[in-house]
Amino acid sequence: QVHLVESGGGLVQPGGSLRLSCAASGSISSINAMHWNRQTPGAEREFVASISWSGGSTTYADSVKGRFTISKYAATNTVYLQMNNLKPEDTAVYYCYAVIPGPDVWGQGTQVTVSS
């Protein structure tokens, strides 16, 4: 069993930065990759970024390339999403999820609001 706890959301002005955290616990060895997705009301969840658990390779949605960085700190089994130059269209609930054998495990979500 894998358990995820997210933190770091909040209100920020356009052009500002936030760092989201996703701390994993439990059966860490079963994790293949970690993803960040986001969702706005009435819309489907949208892929943001991913990182492989072992090798650390990363992928990004075109909409966040060059602005967001996903990283992993192995000592604490935590995945980060550094978000720079935030735009109003980045406003959403951000979810991390773990790719494991069987159903993916999702965090509870954290609200990010970009507004002046």
Backbone torsions as a table, in degrees:
resi	resn	phi	psi	omega
1	GLN	NA	133.5	177.4
2	VAL	-113.5	137.3	178.1
3	HIS	-123.4	134.5	-177.6
4	LEU	-120.4	136.9	176.2
5	VAL	-128.8	122.1	-178.1
6	GLU	-101.3	154.4	175.1
7	SER	-158.3	167.0	172.1
8	GLY	109.2	-4.5	179.3
9	GLY	-72.1	174.3	178.7
10	GLY	162.3	-166.6	179.9
11	LEU	-102.9	131.4	-179.7
12	VAL	-142.9	150.3	178.4
13	GLN	-78.6	155.4	174.9
14	PRO	-53.8	137.4	-176.3
15	GLY	89.5	-9.5	-179.2
16	GLY	-82.7	-176.4	-176.5
17	SER	-131.1	152.2	171.6
18	LEU	-144.6	152.9	172.8
19	ARG	-123.7	121.9	176.5
20	LEU	-94.9	146.6	177.6
21	SER	-122.9	147.6	175.7
22	CYS	-137.5	106.3	-177.7
23	ALA	-95.5	125.9	-179.4
24	ALA	-102.7	144.3	175.5
25	SER	-144.0	167.5	-179.3
26	GLY	95.9	-133.5	-175.8
27	SER	-80.4	70.8	-175.7
28	ILE	-60.2	-35.5	-176.1
29	SER	-64.8	-15.8	-179.8
30	SER	-86.2	-7.2	-176.4
31	ILE	-77.8	127.7	175.5
32	ASN	-95.2	-37.8	-178.2
33	ALA	-160.0	161.8	175.0
34	MET	-123.6	138.0	-179.9
35	HIS	-123.0	152.5	164.6
36	TRP	-113.1	129.6	171.6
37	ASN	-122.6	167.1	175.5
38	ARG	-141.8	157.9	-177.1
39	GLN	-146.2	135.1	172.6
40	THR	-108.6	158.0	-177.6
41	PRO	-56.2	131.5	177.6
42	GLY	82.3	-1.8	-178.4
43	ALA	-115.9	161.5	175.6
44	GLU	-78.4	159.7	176.5
45	ARG	-65.7	140.0	-174.4
46	GLU	-116.9	134.5	177.4
47	PHE	-65.7	138.1	178.1
48	VAL	-115.0	-55.6	-176.3
49	ALA	-162.3	159.1	176.8
50	SER	-146.1	158.1	177.7
51	ILE	-143.7	133.6	176.7
52	SER	-72.8	145.1	-172.6
53	TRP	-74.1	-35.6	-175.6
54	SER	-90.8	-51.7	-175.0
55	GLY	-89.0	-20.6	178.4
56	GLY	81.9	11.7	178.0
57	SER	-69.3	147.1	-173.4
58	THR	-124.1	153.8	171.5
59	THR	-138.0	152.8	-177.1
60	TYR	-137.3	149.8	168.7
61	ALA	-69.6	148.4	-179.1
62	ASP	-58.2	-32.9	-175.4
63	SER	-68.3	-17.0	-177.3
64	VAL	-119.0	-4.3	-179.6
65	LYS	-57.1	134.0	179.8
66	GLY	85.2	-9.9	179.4
67	ARG	-116.6	-35.2	-177.8
68	PHE	-108.7	147.5	176.0
69	THR	-134.7	126.1	175.7
70	ILE	-99.9	138.9	-179.8
71	SER	-148.8	166.8	-177.8
72	LYS	-134.1	135.3	175.0
73	TYR	-110.4	104.7	-170.8
74	ALA	-63.4	-33.8	-174.1
75	ALA	-61.1	-30.2	-178.4
76	THR	-116.9	7.3	-179.2
77	ASN	51.8	45.6	-177.8
78	THR	-118.3	136.0	175.2
79	VAL	-109.4	136.6	-178.1
80	TYR	-114.5	152.3	169.9
81	LEU	-128.2	103.2	176.4
82	GLN	-85.0	121.3	-175.7
83	MET	-117.0	114.8	179.9
84	ASN	-114.6	162.2	179.1
85	ASN	48.5	50.5	-176.0
86	LEU	-66.1	146.2	-179.0
87	LYS	-119.8	156.5	177.8
88	PRO	-54.3	-32.8	-179.4
89	GLU	-72.9	-5.8	173.8
90	ASP	-83.2	-6.9	178.6
91	THR	-60.8	124.9	-176.8
92	ALA	-178.2	171.3	165.6
93	VAL	-89.5	126.4	-178.0
94	TYR	-102.2	131.9	-179.1
95	TYR	-121.3	138.1	167.0
96	CYS	-101.2	150.9	172.1
97	TYR	-146.3	151.0	-177.0
98	ALA	-103.2	129.5	174.4
99	VAL	-87.6	114.8	-177.7
100	ILE	-135.0	165.4	171.9
101	PRO	-59.9	125.9	-174.6
102	GLY	97.3	-165.9	-177.7
103	PRO	-62.4	139.4	176.6
104	ASP	-62.7	151.8	178.8
105	VAL	-107.6	128.9	-176.0
106	TRP	-109.8	147.5	169.9
107	GLY	-79.9	-179.9	-174.4
108	GLN	-84.0	-12.9	-179.9
109	GLY	92.4	149.3	176.4
110	THR	-140.0	134.3	-174.7
111	GLN	-81.1	130.9	171.9
112	VAL	-118.7	124.1	179.4
113	THR	-124.0	123.6	179.6
114	VAL	-112.2	110.4	-174.8
115	SER	-159.0	147.4	176.1
116	SER	-94.5	NA	NA
